[in-house]
Amino acid sequence: AQSVTQLDSQVPVFEEAPVELRCNYSSSVSVYLFWYVQYPNQGLQLLLKYLSGSTLVKGINGFEAEFNKSQTSFHLRKPSVHISDTAEYFCAVNSGTYKYIFGTGTRLKVLA
Amino acid sequence: DAGVIQSPRHEVTEMGQEVTLRCKPISGHDYLFWYRQTMMRGLELLIYFNNNVPIDDSGMPEDRFSAKMPNASFSTLKIQPSEPRDSAVYFCASSRVEAFFGQGTRLTVV
């Protein structure tokens, strides 16, 4: 069975500081990995995805993530955050069966 | 493409009433998912379809919930009878590889 763990439920960070949101997964087969962002009262929007190839993937809004197979991690990073990045971020895994498993989410709060 | 379209955006109903949520997936996507989001339980997968056929409904909480996909461009999630504990935001998503989500339906059962 697959699972996704987002270790931090909330991450406060000052504007223009770097941030890393952690995601670990477990799966006995190869996986596809995703990060989604949810702004208040909206649906989930895809930030980036790892399907295969380069382990460093770049997404929208300046975010990037690195797939680390040995550590079964897919951490999300941004070198300098903006107030508008305040949102909830979800990591998700899919083993190719198209059944997405989501983490519990990390609430990023950017402080002025 | 207009994306995944859900209706209504908000629904307030009385306990015991039937509620029907609607979803129009992105054209060409062959997977459709229904999720429920609450503060307590996070994002839960209720059911998903492939080519209009239900593949996994193990997340459907009980018999009061049912979902249909009569064709590739329409799906419904029905709750009958509704209960206050069904209050949540219900999302529909469709995919070929990555999932695209609708804006959700906020259901309040009083």
Interface residues (C-beta under 8 A of the other chain):
Chain A: Y32 F34 Y36 Q42 G43 L44 Q45 L46 K49 L51 F90 A92 Y98 K99 Y100 I101 F102 T104 G105
Chain B: V4 Y31 F33 G42 L43 L45 Y48 N50 I55 D56 F91 A93 S95 V97 E98 A99 F100 F101 G102 Q103 G104
